[in-house]
């Protein structure tokens, strides 16, 4: 029975089990006490809201070497449980920092020169997926539904399927999926694809990513594929693949944008820059986001359009990410140097062409910047969706503002009225 055919039958008794690399909460130590703090992020926030509303189970890594006991959340009115997968130091090094961040992440974003693969890291990736799969098999009751998240756990669906054939399984791919020619770079591509095919339903952000996956199944695994139905036949089963673009809680952002605190903060941001046109970029610090290229483009714009000097300011908000991975540490250094170069070149005389924030902002502060900006400039080199684009649009309750969006963001297939570049 397929996942989407099961959605209505027994919905009241069915429990949703979410499996993801990172948990929606983290343990924060203060003095001698520990408290739980939600981890910000579009995907985590959406799934957390779903389980808080409907109940269920979440299986995840805690984000550290210590494995906390299972937690019931929310603390005041428990609706769901989090079970933490026990990962050791070597697991974190080889599976997360190695295979996931230095191998699969650049591959999924079509950046093959940055791919680093090793048999040791792949073996650890397999082992960690087995850890997650064992927890799911142990925790799942008859009638439950397992929903696996993203490339970190691509093997888990097949591992669970081997033990629990009756369990409905879905996996959602939050990043792009590469075409078959690039997928062949992965030495373990067959195992990887078969791992995903353990699911009944495989979701992607866009039709193009879905097509890439189906082509991989046909050309690499030589399986029967029907593109019209989004169907793959494997081991006597029919697996369905389809696009399900991830959305945002639009009402949350529009209501927050209308709140007096946000309106006041947005006004202060604008006042601090005088009559400047404000161009805003908000990204996690990642080489896939095209941040350096964006700054170089801004430099070229100022070079060729001196009449815009003292009339425009670019606000760049870079959220720290994967600080222990060398590629990201190097990117941070390059970004700091380029920011310094631009400010030094164009700021004599008191004009500041660039305001740079290296931090993760809270929701109110972020929406205040969305409201203050005249233009959102979001130019990833490759992005699964880019929820910032949707958040910016939802926050512009004044029906004003311009969105400039890369054609290589998944959101470009939906936000067709943006200025696509």
KEKE-3310 file (N, C-alpha, C; in steps of 0.2 Angstrom, whole numbers, plus 5000, padded with zeros to 4 digits):
npx = (5004:5003:5011:5003:4991:4987:4985:4972:4965:4963:4968:4966:4972:4984:5002:5013:5030:5044:5060:5076:5092:5096:5089:5074:5076:5088:5100:5103:5115:5115:5123:5121:5110:5100:5091:5079:5079:5072:5078:5081:5074:5067:5063:5064:5055:5043:5040:5041:5030:5020:5021:5018:5005:4999:5004:5016:5032:5049:5064:5081:5098:5107:5115:5127:5140:5135:5122:5106:5092:5076:5064:5049:5038:5027:5034:5025:5012:5013:5015:5022:5036:5054:5067:5084:5097:5111:5126:5144:5160:5168:5158:5152:5162:5166:5153:5145:5152:5161:5156:5143:5144:5155:5155:5142:5134:5140:5139:5125:5122:5127:5141:5153:5168:5171:5168:5172:5176:5177:5181:5180:5173:5161:5157:5155:5144:5134:5134:5128:5116:5110:5109:5099:5089:5087:5082:5070:5063:5062:5054:5042:5025:5011:5003:5009:5017:5031:5042:5055:5069:5078:5095:5105:5100:5098:5099:5091:5077:5077:5083:5074:5063:5067:5066:5053:5041:5028:5027:5022:5032:5040:5050:5058:5066:5076:5085:5093:5092:5104:5108:5109:5121:5130:5127:5134:5146:5147:5154:5146:5133:5123:5119:5115:5104:5095:5093:5085:5074:5068:5057:5040:5035:5043:5048:5051:5057:5054:5049:5059:5069:5063:5062:5076:5079:5071:5077:5089:5086:5082:5093:5104:5101:5094:5080:5062:5053:5041:5038:5027:5018:5026:5033:5042:5047:5052:5058:5046:5037:5029:5036:5033:5037:5037:5034:5034:5033:5040:5032:5029:5024:5014:5005:5010:5022:5016:5008:5017:5025:5016:5015:5017:5030:5039:5036:5041:5054:5058:5057:5067:5078:5078:5079:5092:5099:5096:5091:5094:5092:5088:5096:5094:5101:5100:5107:5112:5128:5136:5144:5136:5127:5131:5136:5149:5150:5139:5143:5154:5147:5140:5150:5154:5143:5143:5155:5152:5142:5143:5134:5125:5132:5131:5118:5113:5113:5119:5113:5120:5116:5123:5122:5130:5137:5141:5154:5166:5170:5182:5181:5171:5176:5186:5178:5172:5183:5187:5175:5175:5187:5183:5172:5179:5187:5178:5171:5182:5186:5175:5169:5176:5173:5162:5151:5143:5143:5140:5133:5137:5132:5136:5128:5114:5098:5084:5066:5058:5067:5073:5061:5059:5070:5066:5055:5060:5068:5070:5073:5075:5089:5093:5103:5107:5119:5115:5100:5089:5076:5074:5068:5069:5065:5051:5048:5051:5042:5030:5031:5030:5018:5014:5013:5023:5040:5054:5058:5073:5078:5088:5088:5092:5087:5075:5063:5061:5053:5041:5039:5036:5034:5044:5060:5069:5086)
npy = (4994:5011:5026:5038:5033:5029:5040:5044:5034:5028:5039:5045:5036:5034:5037:5050:5048:5057:5057:5064:5072:5082:5088:5097:5104:5110:5107:5118:5124:5132:5139:5128:5121:5114:5118:5117:5123:5129:5125:5136:5137:5135:5122:5114:5121:5120:5106:5104:5112:5104:5091:5096:5100:5088:5077:5063:5056:5060:5056:5059:5066:5073:5084:5085:5077:5071:5060:5064:5059:5052:5065:5073:5083:5098:5105:5109:5104:5089:5082:5075:5064:5065:5055:5053:5049:5039:5046:5045:5053:5049:5046:5058:5065:5058:5054:5066:5078:5074:5064:5069:5083:5086:5078:5073:5085:5096:5088:5086:5099:5102:5105:5098:5099:5102:5090:5078:5061:5046:5029:5026:5036:5034:5021:5024:5033:5023:5016:5025:5028:5015:5015:5025:5018:5007:5012:5017:5006:4999:5008:5011:5008:4997:5003:5016:5030:5033:5047:5052:5063:5071:5071:5066:5054:5045:5031:5025:5023:5010:5002:5002:4996:4983:4977:4981:4978:4982:4995:5011:5022:5038:5049:5065:5077:5090:5097:5102:5089:5080:5079:5064:5062:5069:5062:5050:5052:5049:5036:5026:5026:5017:5010:5021:5026:5015:5015:5026:5022:5013:5019:5023:5034:5048:5064:5080:5097:5103:5100:5098:5092:5081:5074:5073:5063:5052:5049:5045:5033:5026:5026:5023:5013:5005:5002:5000:5015:5027:5042:5050:5046:5047:5036:5022:5006:4993:4979:4972:4982:4998:5013:5030:5046:5064:5082:5092:5107:5116:5126:5141:5147:5158:5167:5169:5177:5188:5193:5196:5205:5216:5219:5231:5232:5226:5235:5247:5244:5242:5255:5261:5255:5260:5274:5275:5274:5284:5291:5281:5268:5252:5237:5220:5205:5189:5175:5158:5155:5149:5141:5138:5148:5159:5171:5178:5180:5188:5200:5204:5207:5218:5227:5228:5235:5247:5252:5254:5263:5277:5287:5281:5281:5284:5283:5270:5256:5240:5228:5214:5199:5186:5170:5160:5144:5127:5128:5121:5115:5115:5121:5130:5138:5144:5151:5160:5168:5173:5181:5190:5197:5202:5210:5220:5225:5231:5241:5248:5253:5261:5269:5281:5297:5296:5289:5273:5259:5246:5235:5223:5209:5196:5184:5175:5180:5184:5180:5192:5202:5199:5199:5213:5218:5213:5221:5234:5234:5239:5231:5214:5204:5189:5177:5163:5151:5138:5131:5122:5126:5140:5148:5160:5169:5167:5171:5185:5190:5187:5195:5208:5217:5229:5228:5232:5233:5224:5208:5201:5187:5172:5161:5148:5144:5134:5140:5149:5143:5144:5157:5167:5180:5187:5196:5187:5181)
npz = (5000:4996:5002:4999:4997:5009:5017:5022:5027:5043:5049:5062:5071:5067:5069:5066:5062:5062:5054:5055:5052:5061:5077:5081:5092:5104:5117:5129:5140:5156:5169:5181:5176:5163:5148:5135:5119:5104:5088:5075:5058:5042:5038:5050:5058:5052:5053:5066:5071:5065:5072:5085:5084:5080:5086:5089:5084:5084:5077:5079:5078:5092:5089:5096:5105:5116:5121:5124:5135:5129:5125:5130:5122:5118:5134:5143:5139:5134:5117:5108:5106:5107:5101:5103:5092:5095:5092:5090:5092:5081:5072:5070:5064:5052:5046:5046:5046:5036:5025:5022:5022:5015:5004:4999:5000:4991:4979:4977:4975:4962:4962:4958:4958:4972:4978:4990:4993:5002:5007:5020:5026:5019:5024:5037:5035:5031:5042:5052:5046:5048:5062:5064:5057:5065:5076:5072:5067:5080:5087:5079:5078:5073:5059:5060:5052:5043:5040:5032:5031:5020:5012:5021:5026:5017:5015:5024:5022:5014:5023:5034:5027:5024:5036:5041:5032:5030:5034:5030:5021:5018:5010:5010:5000:5003:4996:4980:4967:4958:4940:4930:4924:4933:4945:4943:4948:4961:4970:4976:4970:4966:4978:4985:4978:4978:4991:4994:4986:4995:5000:4999:4994:4986:4989:4981:4979:4966:4949:4940:4948:4952:4939:4936:4946:4942:4930:4934:4940:4930:4920:4928:4937:4929:4929:4927:4922:4924:4918:4916:4926:4937:4942:4948:4946:4957:4964:4964:4968:4967:4967:4970:4964:4966:4964:4978:4982:4996:5007:5017:5034:5030:5035:5048:5045:5039:5049:5059:5053:5053:5066:5080:5086:5076:5065:5071:5072:5059:5054:5061:5056:5043:5045:5050:5039:5031:5016:5008:4995:5000:4998:5001:5007:5013:5019:5023:5027:5014:5001:4990:4990:4983:4988:4988:4974:4972:4979:4972:4960:4965:4967:4954:4949:4956:4951:4937:4938:4944:4948:4957:4968:4986:4986:4987:4998:5002:5012:5020:5027:5034:5039:5051:5048:5048:5053:5057:5045:5033:5020:5023:5033:5025:5016:5024:5028:5015:5012:5023:5019:5006:5010:5017:5007:4998:5007:5010:4998:4993:5003:5007:5013:5020:5016:5017:5009:5011:5023:5034:5042:5052:5058:5067:5065:5076:5074:5074:5072:5059:5051:5052:5045:5032:5030:5030:5019:5001:4991:4989:4986:4980:4976:4974:4968:4967:4973:4984:4987:4993:5005:5010:5000:4999:5012:5012:5003:5009:5020:5015:5017:5013:5000:4992:4987:4979:4972:4968:4960:4959:4945:4947:4959:4968:4971:4961:4951:4956:4960:4949:4946:4951:4948:4938:4938)
capx = (5000:5007:5010:4998:4984:4986:4984:4966:4963:4965:4972:4966:4976:4991:5006:5019:5037:5049:5067:5080:5099:5096:5083:5071:5078:5095:5101:5107:5117:5115:5125:5120:5104:5099:5085:5078:5079:5071:5083:5078:5075:5061:5061:5063:5050:5037:5039:5039:5023:5016:5020:5015:4998:4996:5007:5020:5038:5054:5071:5086:5104:5106:5119:5133:5142:5131:5115:5101:5087:5070:5061:5042:5037:5030:5035:5018:5007:5017:5011:5026:5042:5060:5072:5090:5101:5118:5132:5150:5165:5170:5152:5151:5168:5166:5147:5142:5157:5164:5152:5137:5146:5161:5154:5135:5131:5142:5136:5118:5121:5130:5147:5157:5175:5171:5166:5178:5173:5182:5177:5179:5167:5155:5156:5152:5137:5130:5133:5124:5109:5108:5107:5093:5084:5085:5077:5063:5060:5060:5048:5036:5019:5007:4999:5012:5020:5038:5044:5063:5071:5084:5101:5109:5097:5095:5099:5087:5071:5078:5085:5068:5059:5069:5063:5046:5039:5021:5027:5022:5038:5041:5056:5057:5073:5076:5090:5092:5094:5108:5106:5112:5129:5134:5126:5138:5152:5146:5155:5141:5127:5118:5117:5112:5097:5091:5091:5079:5068:5064:5051:5034:5034:5049:5046:5056:5054:5052:5048:5066:5073:5060:5064:5083:5079:5068:5082:5095:5083:5081:5099:5110:5099:5090:5073:5057:5051:5035:5039:5020:5015:5031:5033:5048:5045:5058:5057:5039:5034:5029:5038:5031:5041:5033:5036:5029:5036:5039:5030:5030:5018:5013:5001:5015:5026:5012:5006:5023:5026:5011:5016:5020:5037:5042:5035:5045:5061:5060:5057:5073:5083:5078:5081:5099:5102:5094:5086:5097:5089:5091:5096:5095:5103:5100:5109:5116:5135:5137:5147:5131:5122:5133:5137:5155:5148:5134:5147:5158:5142:5138:5156:5154:5138:5146:5160:5149:5136:5145:5128:5122:5135:5128:5110:5111:5116:5118:5114:5121:5116:5126:5120:5135:5135:5147:5161:5171:5172:5187:5178:5167:5181:5189:5173:5171:5189:5186:5170:5178:5192:5180:5168:5184:5189:5172:5170:5188:5186:5169:5167:5179:5168:5156:5146:5144:5139:5138:5132:5138:5130:5137:5124:5107:5093:5077:5061:5056:5073:5073:5055:5060:5074:5062:5050:5064:5072:5067:5075:5078:5093:5094:5106:5111:5121:5110:5096:5083:5070:5075:5062:5069:5061:5044:5047:5051:5036:5024:5032:5028:5011:5013:5012:5029:5047:5056:5062:5077:5079:5091:5084:5094:5083:5069:5058:5060:5048:5034:5038:5038:5034:5050:5065:5074:5092)
capy = (5000:5017:5031:5043:5030:5028:5046:5046:5028:5027:5045:5047:5032:5034:5042:5052:5047:5061:5056:5069:5072:5087:5089:5103:5108:5109:5108:5124:5124:5139:5138:5121:5119:5113:5120:5116:5129:5127:5127:5140:5135:5134:5115:5112:5125:5117:5100:5105:5114:5098:5087:5099:5100:5081:5072:5059:5054:5063:5053:5064:5067:5079:5089:5085:5070:5068:5058:5065:5054:5055:5071:5074:5091:5104:5103:5110:5100:5085:5080:5071:5062:5065:5050:5055:5044:5040:5046:5046:5058:5047:5046:5065:5067:5055:5054:5072:5083:5071:5062:5073:5090:5087:5074:5074:5092:5099:5084:5088:5106:5102:5108:5092:5100:5102:5084:5073:5055:5041:5023:5026:5041:5031:5016:5028:5035:5017:5014:5030:5026:5009:5017:5028:5014:5002:5016:5018:4999:4998:5013:5011:5003:4995:5009:5022:5032:5036:5052:5053:5070:5073:5067:5063:5048:5042:5024:5023:5020:5003:4998:5000:4992:4976:4975:4982:4979:4985:5002:5016:5026:5043:5053:5072:5079:5097:5100:5099:5082:5082:5075:5057:5063:5071:5057:5045:5054:5046:5029:5021:5028:5012:5009:5027:5027:5010:5017:5030:5018:5009:5023:5022:5041:5052:5071:5085:5103:5105:5095:5096:5088:5074:5072:5070:5057:5047:5048:5041:5026:5022:5025:5020:5006:5001:5001:5003:5021:5030:5049:5053:5045:5048:5029:5018:4999:4990:4973:4971:4988:5004:5019:5036:5052:5069:5088:5095:5113:5117:5132:5144:5149:5165:5171:5171:5182:5194:5196:5198:5211:5221:5221:5237:5231:5226:5241:5252:5242:5243:5262:5263:5253:5265:5280:5274:5274:5290:5290:5276:5262:5247:5231:5215:5198:5185:5168:5154:5156:5143:5143:5137:5154:5164:5177:5181:5182:5194:5206:5206:5210:5224:5231:5230:5240:5253:5254:5257:5268:5281:5291:5278:5281:5288:5282:5263:5252:5233:5225:5207:5195:5179:5166:5155:5138:5122:5132:5116:5112:5119:5125:5136:5143:5148:5155:5166:5172:5177:5185:5196:5201:5206:5216:5225:5228:5235:5246:5253:5256:5265:5272:5287:5303:5295:5284:5266:5256:5239:5234:5216:5206:5189:5182:5173:5185:5181:5181:5199:5207:5197:5202:5220:5219:5212:5227:5240:5234:5240:5226:5208:5201:5182:5174:5157:5147:5132:5131:5117:5130:5147:5150:5167:5173:5167:5175:5192:5192:5187:5200:5214:5218:5235:5227:5235:5229:5220:5202:5198:5180:5167:5156:5142:5143:5131:5145:5153:5139:5146:5165:5169:5187:5190:5198:5181:5183)
capz = (5000:4995:5007:4998:4997:5016:5021:5025:5031:5050:5051:5069:5075:5064:5072:5061:5064:5058:5055:5052:5055:5067:5080:5081:5098:5106:5124:5131:5147:5159:5175:5182:5173:5156:5145:5128:5114:5097:5083:5069:5051:5039:5038:5057:5061:5049:5055:5073:5071:5063:5078:5091:5083:5079:5090:5085:5086:5080:5078:5077:5081:5096:5087:5100:5106:5122:5119:5129:5136:5125:5128:5128:5120:5122:5141:5147:5136:5129:5112:5104:5109:5103:5103:5100:5089:5099:5088:5093:5089:5074:5068:5068:5060:5045:5043:5046:5043:5030:5019:5021:5021:5010:4998:4996:4999:4985:4974:4976:4972:4956:4963:4959:4960:4979:4981:4993:4995:5005:5009:5027:5027:5016:5029:5043:5033:5031:5050:5055:5043:5051:5069:5063:5055:5070:5081:5069:5068:5087:5090:5075:5079:5067:5056:5060:5045:5043:5035:5032:5029:5016:5010:5027:5028:5010:5015:5029:5019:5012:5029:5037:5023:5025:5043:5042:5025:5030:5036:5025:5021:5013:5011:5006:4998:5004:4992:4973:4965:4952:4934:4930:4923:4939:4950:4942:4951:4967:4969:4979:4967:4966:4985:4987:4974:4980:4998:4993:4984:5000:5002:4995:4991:4987:4987:4979:4978:4959:4944:4937:4952:4951:4933:4937:4950:4938:4925:4937:4942:4923:4917:4932:4940:4923:4931:4923:4925:4920:4919:4916:4933:4942:4945:4947:4948:4960:4969:4964:4971:4963:4971:4967:4965:4964:4967:4983:4985:5003:5009:5024:5037:5027:5040:5053:5043:5038:5056:5062:5049:5055:5073:5081:5087:5069:5061:5074:5071:5052:5053:5064:5051:5037:5047:5051:5032:5027:5010:5004:4993:5004:4995:5007:5005:5019:5017:5027:5024:5011:4994:4986:4990:4978:4992:4985:4967:4973:4981:4966:4956:4968:4966:4947:4948:4958:4946:4931:4939:4950:4950:4962:4975:4991:4985:4988:5003:5002:5019:5019:5033:5033:5045:5052:5046:5047:5055:5057:5039:5030:5015:5025:5036:5020:5013:5029:5027:5009:5013:5027:5015:5001:5013:5019:5001:4996:5011:5009:4991:4991:5009:5009:5012:5025:5014:5019:5003:5013:5030:5035:5049:5053:5064:5065:5069:5078:5069:5074:5069:5052:5047:5052:5039:5026:5029:5029:5012:4995:4986:4991:4981:4982:4970:4975:4962:4966:4980:4983:4987:4996:5009:5012:4995:5001:5018:5010:4999:5014:5025:5012:5018:5010:4993:4989:4987:4973:4973:4963:4962:4954:4941:4950:4966:4967:4972:4954:4947:4959:4961:4942:4945:4953:4943:4938:4935)
cpx = (5004:5005:5004:4991:4982:4984:4978:4963:4966:4969:4972:4971:4983:4995:5012:5025:5041:5056:5071:5087:5099:5089:5080:5072:5085:5095:5105:5109:5118:5117:5125:5114:5104:5092:5085:5076:5077:5076:5079:5079:5068:5058:5059:5056:5043:5035:5037:5032:5018:5015:5017:5008:4995:4999:5012:5027:5043:5061:5076:5093:5104:5110:5126:5135:5138:5124:5110:5096:5081:5067:5053:5041:5030:5030:5028:5013:5010:5012:5015:5032:5048:5065:5078:5094:5108:5123:5138:5154:5166:5164:5151:5156:5167:5159:5144:5147:5160:5159:5146:5139:5151:5160:5147:5132:5133:5139:5129:5117:5125:5137:5152:5165:5176:5170:5173:5174:5179:5178:5176:5173:5160:5153:5152:5145:5132:5129:5128:5117:5106:5106:5100:5087:5082:5080:5070:5059:5058:5054:5042:5031:5016:5003:5003:5015:5026:5040:5051:5064:5078:5090:5105:5107:5095:5095:5094:5080:5071:5079:5079:5064:5061:5067:5056:5043:5032:5021:5027:5028:5038:5048:5056:5064:5073:5081:5089:5094:5098:5106:5110:5119:5133:5133:5131:5145:5153:5148:5150:5134:5121:5115:5113:5105:5093:5089:5085:5073:5065:5058:5046:5033:5040:5047:5052:5053:5051:5052:5055:5070:5070:5062:5072:5083:5077:5073:5087:5092:5083:5088:5105:5107:5095:5084:5068:5054:5046:5036:5032:5017:5020:5032:5039:5046:5052:5055:5050:5034:5034:5030:5036:5035:5037:5036:5031:5033:5035:5037:5032:5024:5017:5010:5006:5019:5022:5010:5011:5025:5022:5011:5019:5028:5041:5042:5040:5052:5063:5060:5064:5079:5083:5080:5089:5103:5100:5089:5089:5092:5092:5090:5098:5096:5103:5101:5112:5123:5137:5140:5141:5126:5125:5134:5143:5153:5143:5138:5151:5153:5140:5144:5156:5149:5140:5151:5157:5144:5138:5139:5124:5126:5131:5120:5108:5115:5114:5119:5114:5121:5118:5125:5126:5133:5142:5154:5167:5174:5177:5185:5174:5171:5184:5184:5172:5177:5188:5181:5172:5182:5188:5175:5173:5186:5184:5171:5176:5188:5181:5167:5170:5174:5162:5151:5148:5140:5137:5138:5132:5136:5131:5134:5117:5103:5087:5072:5059:5061:5073:5067:5056:5064:5070:5058:5054:5067:5067:5067:5077:5082:5096:5096:5110:5113:5117:5107:5090:5077:5071:5069:5062:5065:5054:5043:5047:5045:5030:5025:5030:5021:5009:5012:5018:5035:5048:5060:5066:5080:5083:5087:5086:5091:5077:5063:5056:5054:5041:5033:5040:5037:5040:5055:5070:5080:5096)
cpy = (5006:5022:5036:5040:5029:5034:5047:5040:5028:5033:5047:5043:5032:5039:5043:5051:5051:5058:5061:5069:5076:5087:5096:5107:5106:5110:5114:5124:5131:5137:5130:5118:5118:5115:5118:5122:5127:5129:5130:5137:5133:5127:5113:5115:5122:5111:5100:5107:5108:5093:5090:5099:5093:5076:5068:5058:5057:5059:5058:5064:5073:5085:5090:5078:5067:5066:5059:5060:5057:5060:5071:5081:5092:5102:5104:5106:5095:5082:5075:5070:5063:5060:5052:5049:5045:5040:5048:5051:5056:5047:5053:5067:5064:5055:5061:5077:5081:5070:5066:5080:5091:5083:5075:5081:5095:5095:5086:5095:5107:5105:5102:5094:5100:5095:5080:5067:5050:5035:5023:5031:5037:5025:5019:5030:5029:5016:5018:5029:5020:5011:5020:5023:5009:5006:5016:5011:4997:5002:5013:5006:5002:5001:5015:5024:5035:5041:5054:5060:5070:5068:5064:5056:5044:5034:5021:5020:5012:4999:4997:4996:4985:4973:4976:4984:4982:4992:5007:5021:5032:5046:5060:5074:5087:5101:5099:5092:5083:5077:5069:5058:5065:5065:5051:5046:5050:5038:5024:5023:5023:5011:5015:5028:5021:5011:5021:5027:5013:5013:5021:5029:5045:5059:5075:5091:5105:5099:5093:5092:5081:5071:5069:5063:5051:5045:5043:5034:5022:5021:5022:5013:5002:4998:5003:5009:5024:5037:5052:5052:5046:5042:5025:5011:4995:4985:4972:4976:4993:5010:5025:5042:5058:5076:5090:5101:5115:5125:5135:5146:5157:5170:5173:5177:5188:5197:5199:5205:5217:5223:5227:5237:5230:5232:5247:5251:5243:5251:5264:5261:5258:5271:5280:5275:5280:5288:5285:5271:5256:5240:5225:5208:5195:5178:5165:5155:5149:5145:5142:5143:5159:5171:5181:5184:5188:5200:5208:5209:5217:5229:5233:5236:5247:5256:5258:5262:5272:5286:5288:5278:5286:5287:5275:5260:5245:5231:5217:5204:5188:5175:5161:5148:5133:5125:5128:5113:5117:5124:5131:5141:5147:5153:5161:5171:5176:5182:5191:5200:5205:5211:5221:5229:5233:5241:5251:5256:5262:5270:5279:5293:5302:5290:5277:5262:5249:5239:5226:5214:5198:5186:5179:5177:5181:5183:5188:5203:5205:5200:5210:5222:5218:5218:5233:5240:5236:5235:5220:5205:5194:5178:5168:5154:5141:5132:5126:5121:5138:5149:5158:5172:5173:5171:5182:5194:5192:5192:5207:5215:5225:5234:5231:5231:5225:5214:5201:5191:5176:5162:5149:5140:5139:5135:5149:5149:5141:5154:5168:5176:5191:5192:5192:5183:5176)
cpz = (5000:5000:5006:4998:5005:5020:5025:5029:5038:5052:5058:5073:5073:5068:5067:5065:5059:5059:5051:5055:5061:5070:5080:5087:5100:5114:5125:5139:5150:5166:5176:5179:5165:5154:5138:5124:5107:5093:5077:5063:5049:5039:5045:5060:5059:5052:5063:5075:5070:5069:5084:5090:5083:5083:5086:5088:5082:5082:5075:5081:5086:5094:5091:5101:5112:5119:5124:5129:5131:5129:5126:5128:5118:5130:5145:5145:5131:5124:5108:5108:5104:5105:5099:5098:5093:5093:5092:5089:5082:5069:5065:5063:5052:5042:5041:5042:5036:5024:5017:5019:5015:5004:4995:4995:4993:4979:4972:4974:4966:4956:4963:4960:4968:4982:4984:4995:4997:5007:5016:5029:5025:5021:5035:5041:5033:5038:5053:5053:5047:5059:5069:5062:5060:5075:5078:5069:5075:5089:5086:5077:5073:5065:5056:5053:5046:5038:5036:5029:5026:5015:5015:5028:5022:5011:5020:5027:5018:5018:5033:5033:5024:5031:5044:5035:5025:5032:5030:5026:5016:5015:5007:5006:4998:5000:4985:4972:4958:4946:4934:4929:4929:4945:4949:4945:4958:4967:4971:4976:4967:4973:4987:4984:4977:4988:4998:4991:4989:5002:4997:4991:4992:4984:4986:4979:4971:4955:4941:4941:4952:4945:4933:4941:4946:4933:4928:4938:4935:4920:4921:4935:4934:4925:4927:4926:4920:4922:4920:4923:4938:4946:4943:4950:4950:4965:4970:4967:4966:4968:4967:4969:4962:4967:4972:4986:4992:5003:5015:5027:5035:5032:5046:5051:5042:5044:5059:5059:5051:5062:5075:5082:5080:5065:5064:5072:5064:5051:5056:5059:5045:5039:5048:5044:5028:5022:5005:5001:4996:5000:5000:5004:5012:5016:5023:5023:5021:5004:4989:4985:4985:4982:4989:4978:4968:4975:4976:4961:4958:4966:4958:4945:4950:4954:4940:4932:4945:4952:4955:4969:4979:4990:4987:4994:5002:5009:5018:5026:5031:5040:5046:5051:5045:5048:5056:5051:5035:5025:5017:5029:5031:5017:5018:5028:5021:5009:5017:5023:5010:5004:5014:5013:4999:5000:5010:5003:4990:4997:5010:5008:5016:5022:5015:5014:5006:5020:5031:5042:5048:5059:5062:5069:5071:5073:5068:5070:5061:5048:5047:5046:5032:5025:5027:5022:5006:4990:4990:4985:4983:4976:4971:4968:4961:4973:4979:4983:4987:4999:5010:5007:4997:5007:5017:5007:5005:5019:5022:5012:5015:5002:4989:4990:4981:4975:4967:4965:4957:4951:4944:4957:4964:4967:4965:4950:4950:4958:4954:4941:4948:4947:4943:4934:4935)
residu = (UNK:UNK:UNK:UNK:UNK:UNK:UNK:UNK:UNK:UNK:UNK:UNK:UNK:UNK:UNK:UNK:UNK:UNK:UNK:UNK:UNK:UNK:UNK:UNK:UNK:UNK:UNK:UNK:UNK:UNK:UNK:UNK:UNK:UNK:UNK:UNK:UNK:UNK:UNK:UNK:UNK:UNK:UNK:UNK:UNK:UNK:UNK:UNK:UNK:UNK:UNK:UNK:UNK:UNK:UNK:UNK:UNK:UNK:UNK:UNK:UNK:UNK:UNK:UNK:UNK:UNK:UNK:UNK:UNK:UNK:UNK:UNK:UNK:UNK:UNK:UNK:UNK:UNK:UNK:UNK:UNK:UNK:UNK:UNK:UNK:UNK:UNK:UNK:UNK:UNK:UNK:UNK:UNK:UNK:UNK:UNK:UNK:UNK:UNK:UNK:UNK:UNK:UNK:UNK:UNK:UNK:UNK:UNK:UNK:UNK:UNK:UNK:UNK:UNK:UNK:UNK:UNK:UNK:UNK:UNK:UNK:UNK:UNK:UNK:UNK:UNK:UNK:UNK:UNK:UNK:UNK:UNK:UNK:UNK:UNK:UNK:UNK:UNK:UNK:UNK:UNK:UNK:UNK:UNK:UNK:UNK:UNK:UNK:UNK:UNK:UNK:UNK:UNK:UNK:UNK:UNK:UNK:UNK:UNK:UNK:UNK:UNK:UNK:UNK:UNK:UNK:UNK:UNK:UNK:UNK:UNK:UNK:UNK:UNK:UNK:UNK:UNK:UNK:UNK:UNK:UNK:UNK:UNK:UNK:UNK:UNK:UNK:UNK:UNK:UNK:UNK:UNK:UNK:UNK:UNK:UNK:UNK:UNK:UNK:UNK:UNK:UNK:UNK:UNK:UNK:UNK:UNK:UNK:UNK:UNK:UNK:UNK:UNK:UNK:UNK:UNK:UNK:UNK:UNK:UNK:UNK:UNK:UNK:UNK:UNK:UNK:UNK:UNK:UNK:UNK:UNK:UNK:UNK:UNK:UNK:UNK:UNK:UNK:UNK:UNK:UNK:UNK:UNK:UNK:UNK:UNK:UNK:UNK:UNK:UNK:UNK:UNK:UNK:UNK:UNK:UNK:UNK:UNK:UNK:UNK:UNK:UNK:UNK:UNK:UNK:UNK:UNK:UNK:UNK:UNK:UNK:UNK:UNK:UNK:UNK:UNK:UNK:UNK:UNK:UNK:UNK:UNK:UNK:UNK:UNK:UNK:UNK:UNK:UNK:UNK:UNK:UNK:UNK:UNK:UNK:UNK:UNK:UNK:UNK:UNK:UNK:UNK:UNK:UNK:UNK:UNK:UNK:UNK:UNK:UNK:UNK:UNK:UNK:UNK:UNK:UNK:UNK:UNK:UNK:UNK:UNK:UNK:UNK:UNK:UNK:UNK:UNK:UNK:UNK:UNK:UNK:UNK:UNK:UNK:UNK:UNK:UNK:UNK:UNK:UNK:UNK:UNK:UNK:UNK:UNK:UNK:UNK:UNK:UNK:UNK:UNK:UNK:UNK:UNK:UNK:UNK:UNK:UNK:UNK:UNK:UNK:UNK:UNK:UNK:UNK:UNK:UNK:UNK:UNK:UNK:UNK:UNK:UNK:UNK:UNK:UNK:UNK:UNK:UNK:UNK:UNK:UNK:UNK:UNK:UNK:UNK:UNK:UNK:UNK:UNK:UNK:UNK:UNK:UNK:UNK:UNK:UNK:UNK:UNK:UNK:UNK:UNK:UNK:UNK:UNK:UNK:UNK:UNK:UNK:UNK:UNK:UNK:UNK:UNK:UNK:UNK:UNK:UNK:UNK:UNK:UNK)
# end
